[in-house]
Amino acid sequence: MEDPAEEFAHIAEEIARRAGATGMTVAAAESLTTGGISNALGAAPEASEWYRGALVAYAESVKREVLGVRADSVNSTQCARELATGVAKLLDADAAVAVTGVGGPEPDGDEPAGSVYAAVTVRGDIRDAHLRFEGEPSEVVHQTVRAALEMLRDALPSA
């Protein structure tokens, strides 16, 4: 199997180019992707210049106690937005991407497997998305990493 960092390299390279050209720093908060986004960003060109790091907040208590999530549900748009703003603040980053949701194979309460919430903040401007993916948990994670990287790339100024 191809290393996800290699598969996502072209997206991460564009993120690196945009961040480098604008002098912006980037961070990530990951739940169901458990480091997949960070893996891709850390492998991008000159990551030490613009990538601040990531927090894998898999446990609900970490989301709440470390990143300040107050949303009623950790599977929600509000949670994704709070994860993004929380990690940006914690790691002193200009931009941050965050994902949370249900990888599967089973639903989580009323949330079906493959239901993903993502958010990107760039200097206080927040964008979010509710995504739905099909497949095994590993496929949901893979699709989520791609979508999150694309959201981050598209939110960064193209300089």
PAZAPA-4460 file (N, C-alpha, C; in steps of 0.05 Angstrom, whole numbers, plus 32768, in hexadecimal, padded with zeros to 4 digits):
% residues 159
    n_x    n_y    n_z   ca_x   ca_y   ca_z    c_x    c_y    c_z   seq   type   mol
   8011   7FE8   8000   8000   8000   8000   8012   8019   8000     1      M     A
   800A   802C   7FF0   8019   8045   7FEE   8016   8055   8008     2      E     A
   802C   8061   8011   802C   8072   8028   801A   808A   8023     3      D     A
   8006   808E   8035   7FF3   80A4   8031   8001   80BF   802D     4      P     A
   8018   80C3   803A   8026   80DD   8037   802F   80E0   801A     5      A     A
   8037   80CA   800D   803E   80CB   7FF1   8026   80D0   7FDF     6      E     A
   8010   80C3   7FE5   7FF8   80C6   7FD5   7FED   80E3   7FD7     7      E     A
   7FEF   80EE   7FEF   7FE5   8109   7FF3   7FFA   811F   7FEF     8      F     A
   8011   8117   7FE5   8028   812A   7FE3   8021   8142   7FD2     9      A     A
   8013   813F   7FBC   800E   8157   7FAB   7FFC   816B   7FBA    10      H     A
   7FE9   8162   7FCA   7FD9   8175   7FD9   7FEA   8182   7FEF    11      I     A
   7FF9   8172   7FFD   800A   817D   8012   801F   8190   8007    12      A     A
   802A   818B   7FEF   803D   819D   7FE3   8031   81B8   7FDD    13      E     A
   8018   81B8   7FD5   800A   81D1   7FCF   8005   81E0   7FE9    14      E     A
   7FFE   81D2   7FFF   7FFA   81DE   8019   8015   81EA   8021    15      I     A
   802B   81DC   801E   8045   81E6   8025   804C   81FF   8015    16      A     A
   8046   81FF   7FFB   804C   8216   7FEB   803C   822E   7FF4    17      R     A
   8022   822A   7FF9   8011   8241   8002   8019   824B   801D    18      R     A
   801E   8239   8030   8026   8241   804B   8041   8250   804A    19      A     A
   8054   8245   803B   806E   8251   8038   806D   826D   802B    20      G     A
   805D   826F   8017   805C   8289   8008   804E   829F   8018    21      A     A
   803D   8297   802B   802E   82AB   803B   803A   82AE   8057    22      T     A
   804D   829D   805E   8058   829D   8079   8045   8293   808E    23      G     A
   8032   8283   8086   801E   8279   8099   8028   825E   80A5    24      M     A
   801E   8259   80BE   8024   8240   80CB   800A   8230   80CC    25      T     A
   800D   8215   80CD   7FF7   8203   80CB   7FF8   81EE   80E1    26      V     A
   7FE0   81E6   80EB   7FDE   81D1   80FF   7FC6   81BF   80F8    27      A     A
   7FC4   81A9   8106   7FAD   8197   8101   7FA4   818B   811C    28      A     A
   7F8A   8185   811D   7F7E   8176   8133   7F6F   815F   8126    29      A     A
   7F77   8147   812E   7F6C   812F   8121   7F5F   811D   8135    30      E     A
   7F47   8113   812E   7F3B   80FE   813D   7F3B   80E4   812D    31      S     A
   7F28   80E0   811C   7F27   80C6   810F   7F3E   80C0   80FC    32      L     A
   7F4D   80D4   80F4   7F64   80D0   80E2   7F7D   80C9   80F1    33      T     A
   7F7E   80CC   810A   7F93   80C3   811C   7FB0   80C8   8112    34      T     A
   7FB4   80DF   8107   7FCF   80E7   80FE   7FD4   80E7   80E0    35      G     A
   7FC0   80DE   80D1   7FC3   80DC   80B4   7FC8   80F7   80A7    36      G     A
   7FBA   810C   80B0   7FBE   8127   80A5   7FDA   8130   80AC    37      I     A
   7FE2   812D   80C5   7FFD   8135   80CE   8013   8127   80BE    38      S     A
   800F   810D   80B9   8022   80FE   80A9   8027   810B   808E    39      N     A
   8011   8113   8081   8013   811F   8066   8020   813B   8068    40      A     A
   8018   814B   807C   8023   8166   807E   8040   8166   8086    41      L     A
   8047   8154   8098   8063   8152   80A2   8076   8149   808C    42      G     A
   806C   813C   8078   807D   8132   8062   8080   8147   804B    43      A     A
   8071   815D   804D   8071   8171   8038   808B   8182   8039    44      A     A
   8092   818E   8023   80AA   819E   8022   80AC   81B4   8037    45      P     A
   80C3   81B6   8043   80C9   81CB   8057   80B5   81CC   806D    46      E     A
   80AA   81B5   8076   8095   81B5   808A   809E   81C2   80A4    47      A     A
   80B8   81C0   80AA   80C2   81CD   80C3   80BF   81EB   80C3    48      S     A
   80BB   81F6   80AB   80B8   8213   80A9   809C   821D   80AF    49      E     A
   8087   820C   80A9   806C   8215   80AA   8059   8203   80BA    50      W     A
   8061   81EA   80BF   804F   81D7   80CC   8055   81D7   80EA    51      Y     A
   8041   81DF   80FA   8044   81E1   8117   8041   81C6   8125    52      R     A
   8031   81B4   811A   802C   819A   8125   800F   8193   8127    53      G     A
   8009   817E   8135   7FED   8174   8137   7FE8   8168   8152    54      A     A
   7FCE   8166   8158   7FC5   8158   8170   7FB1   8143   8167    55      L     A
   7FB7   812A   816E   7FA4   8115   8169   7F92   8113   8182    56      V     A
   7F79   811D   817E   7F66   811E   8194   7F51   8109   8190    57      A     A
   7F59   80F0   8194   7F47   80DA   818E   7F32   80D7   81A5    58      Y     A
   7F3B   80D9   81BD   7F28   80D7   81D4   7F18   80F1   81D8    59      A     A
   7EFF   80ED   81DF   7EEE   8105   81E3   7EFA   8117   81F9    60      E     A
   7F06   810B   820D   7F11   811C   8223   7F28   812D   8219    61      S     A
   7F37   8124   8206   7F4D   8134   81FA   7F41   814B   81EA    62      V     A
   7F2D   8145   81DB   7F20   815A   81CB   7F16   8171   81DE    63      K     A
   7F0A   8169   81F4   7EFF   817C   8206   7F13   818A   8218    64      R     A
   7F25   817A   8225   7F37   8185   8238   7F50   8192   822D    65      E     A
   7F59   8189   8216   7F71   8195   820A   7F6A   81AA   81F5    66      V     A
   7F56   81A5   81E4   7F50   81B7   81CE   7F37   81C8   81D4    67      L     A
   7F2A   81C5   81EB   7F14   81D7   81F2   7EFA   81D2   81E4    68      G     A
   7EF5   81BA   81DA   7EDC   81B5   81CC   7EC5   81B6   81E1    69      V     A
   7EB1   81C5   81D9   7E99   81C8   81EA   7E80   81BD   81DD    70      R     A
   7E82   81B5   81C4   7E6B   81AB   81B4   7E5E   8195   81C3    71      A     A
   7E43   8193   81C1   7E34   817E   81CD   7E3E   8162   81C3    72      D     A
   7E43   8161   81A9   7E4C   8148   819D   7E68   814B   8191    73      S     A
   7E79   8137   8194   7E93   8138   8187   7E91   8130   816A    74      V     A
   7E7A   8128   8161   7E75   8122   8145   7E62   8138   813B    75      N     A
   7E6E   8150   8137   7E5E   8167   812E   7E6F   817C   8121    76      S     A
   7E62   818D   8112   7E70   81A4   8106   7E7C   81B5   811B    77      T     A
   7E6D   81BB   8130   7E78   81CC   8146   7E91   81C0   8152    78      Q     A
   7E92   81A6   8156   7EAA   819A   8161   7EC2   819E   814E    79      C     A
   7EBE   8199   8134   7ED4   819C   8120   7EDE   81B9   8121    80      A     A
   7ECC   81CC   8122   7ED4   81E8   8123   7EE4   81EE   813C    81      R     A
   7EDA   81E4   8153   7EE8   81E8   816C   7F03   81DA   816D    82      E     A
   7F05   81C3   8161   7F1F   81B5   815F   7F33   81C6   814F    83      L     A
   7F2A   81D1   8138   7F3B   81E1   8127   7F45   81FA   8136    84      A     A
   7F33   8208   8142   7F3B   8221   8150   7F4B   821A   8169    85      T     A
   7F45   8204   8176   7F54   81FD   818E   7F71   81F5   8188    86      G     A
   7F75   81E6   8172   7F90   81DE   816C   7FA0   81F6   8160    87      V     A
   7F93   8208   8152   7FA0   8220   8148   7FAB   8230   815F    88      A     A
   7F9A   8233   8173   7FA2   8242   818B   7FB8   8234   819A    89      K     A
   7FB4   821A   81A0   7FC7   820A   81AF   7FE3   820A   81A3    90      L     A
   7FE4   8208   8188   7FFE   8205   817A   8007   8220   816D    91      L     A
   7FF8   8235   8172   7FFF   8250   8168   8002   824F   8149    92      D     A
   7FED   8245   813C   7FEE   8242   811F   7FDB   8256   8112    93      A     A
   7FE1   825F   80FA   7FD0   8271   80EB   7FB8   8262   80DF    94      D     A
   7FBC   8249   80D9   7FA8   8239   80CC   7FA7   821D   80D9    95      A     A
   7F90   8211   80D9   7F8E   81F6   80E4   7F77   81E7   80D7    96      A     A
   7F7B   81CD   80D5   7F66   81BB   80CA   7F5F   81A7   80E0    97      V     A
   7F46   81A0   80E1   7F3D   818C   80F6   7F28   817A   80EA    98      A     A
   7F28   8161   80F4   7F14   814D   80EB   7F0B   813D   8103    99      V     A
   7EF2   8136   8102   7EE6   8124   8116   7ECF   8115   8108   100      T     A
   7EC6   80FF   8113   7EB0   80F1   8107   7EB1   80D4   810E   101      G     A
   7EA2   80C4   80FE   7E9E   80A8   8102   7EAB   8098   80EB   102      V     A
   7EC1   808C   80F1   7ECF   807C   80DC   7EC1   8062   80D6   103      G     A
   7EB3   8057   80EA   7EA5   803E   80E7   7EB4   8027   80F3   104      G     A
   7EAC   800F   80EF   7E98   8006   80DC   7E7B   800B   80E5   105      P     A
   7E77   800F   80FF   7E5C   8013   810A   7E56   8031   810D   106      E     A
   7E3D   8038   810E   7E35   8054   8114   7E3C   805A   8131   107      P     A
   7E3C   8074   8137   7E40   807D   8153   7E27   808C   815A   108      D     A
   7E16   807F   8169   7DFC   808C   816F   7DEC   8090   8156   109      G     A
   7DE5   80AA   8152   7DD6   80B1   813A   7DE7   80B7   8122   110      D     A
   7E02   80B8   8126   7E14   80BE   8110   7E1B   80A4   8101   111      E     A
   7E16   80A3   80E7   7E1D   808C   80D7   7E3C   808A   80D3   112      P     A
   7E45   8072   80CF   7E61   806D   80C8   7E67   807D   80AE   113      A     A
   7E7E   808A   80AD   7E85   809A   8096   7E7D   80B7   8098   114      G     A
   7E70   80BF   80AE   7E69   80DB   80B2   7E80   80EA   80BE   115      S     A
   7E8A   80FE   80B0   7EA3   810C   80B7   7E9D   812A   80B8   116      V     A
   7EA8   8137   80CC   7EA6   8154   80CF   7EC2   815F   80CD   117      Y     A
   7EC6   8173   80BD   7EE0   8180   80B9   7EDE   819E   80BB   118      A     A
   7EF4   81AB   80C3   7EF4   81C8   80C4   7F10   81D2   80C0   119      A     A
   7F12   81E9   80B5   7F2C   81F7   80B0   7F29   8213   80BA   120      V     A
   7F3C   821C   80C9   7F3D   8238   80D1   7F56   8245   80C6   121      T     A
   7F53   825D   80BB   7F6A   826C   80B1   7F67   8288   80BD   122      V     A
   7F78   828E   80D0   7F78   82A8   80DE   7F5C   82B0   80E6   123      R     A
   7F4E   829D   80F2   7F33   82A3   80FD   7F1C   829E   80EB   124      G     A
   7F21   829B   80D1   7F0C   8295   80BE   7F08   8277   80BD   125      D     A
   7EF0   826D   80C3   7EEB   8251   80C5   7ED9   8247   80AF   126      I     A
   7EE1   8230   80A3   7ED0   8222   808F   7ECC   8206   809A   127      R     A
   7EB5   81FB   8095   7EB0   81E0   809E   7EA1   81D0   8089   128      D     A
   7EA0   81B6   808D   7E92   81A4   807B   7E89   818B   808A   129      A     A
   7E72   8181   8082   7E69   8167   808B   7E6B   8154   8073   130      H     A
   7E7C   8140   8076   7E81   812E   8060   7E77   8112   8066   131      L     A
   7E70   8103   8051   7E68   80E8   8055   7E77   80D6   8042   132      R     A
   7E85   80C2   804D   7E95   80B0   803D   7E8B   8094   8041   133      F     A
   7E8F   8084   802C   7E88   8068   802C   7EA1   8057   802F   134      E     A
   7E9D   803F   8039   7EB3   802C   803A   7EBB   8023   8056   135      G     A
   7ED0   8013   8057   7EDB   8009   8070   7EE7   8020   807F   136      E     A
   7EEB   801D   8099   7EF6   8032   80A9   7F10   803E   809D   137      P     A
   7F22   802D   8094   7F3B   8036   8088   7F36   8048   806F   138      S     A
   7F22   8041   8060   7F1B   8051   8048   7F0F   806C   8050   139      E     A
   7EFF   806C   8065   7EF3   8085   806F   7F0A   8097   8079   140      V     A
   7F1D   808C   8088   7F33   809C   8091   7F43   80A8   807A   141      V     A
   7F48   8097   8066   7F58   80A0   804F   7F4A   80B7   8040   142      H     A
   7F30   80B4   803C   7F20   80C8   802E   7F1F   80E2   803F   143      Q     A
   7F1E   80DF   8059   7F1E   80F6   806B   7F38   8105   806A   144      T     A
   7F4E   80F7   806A   7F68   8105   8068   7F69   8115   804E   145      V     A
   7F62   8109   8038   7F62   8117   801F   7F50   8130   8020   146      R     A
   7F38   812E   802A   7F25   8144   802B   7F30   815A   803D   147      A     A
   7F3B   8153   8053   7F46   8167   8066   7F5D   8176   805A   148      A     A
   7F6F   8168   804D   7F86   8175   803F   7F7C   8188   802A   149      L     A
   7F68   817F   801A   7F5E   8190   8005   7F50   81A9   8011   150      E     A
   7F41   81A5   8027   7F35   81BD   8034   7F4A   81D0   803E   151      M     A
   7F5F   81C6   804A   7F75   81D8   8053   7F82   81E6   803C   152      L     A
   7F89   81D7   8027   7F95   81E4   800F   7F83   81FA   8005   153      R     A
   7F6A   81F4   8002   7F57   8208   7FF5   7F53   8220   8007   154      D     A
   7F56   821D   8021   7F52   8234   8034   7F6A   8246   8036   155      A     A
   7F82   823C   8030   7F9A   824C   8032   7F9B   825F   801A   156      L     A
   7FA5   8278   801F   7FA8   828A   8008   7FBB   827F   7FF4   157      P     A
   7FB6   8283   7FDA   7FC7   8278   7FC5   7FE0   8289   7FC0   158      S     A
   7FE1   82A0   7FCD   7FF9   82B2   7FCB   7FFD   82B9   7FAE   159      A     A
***
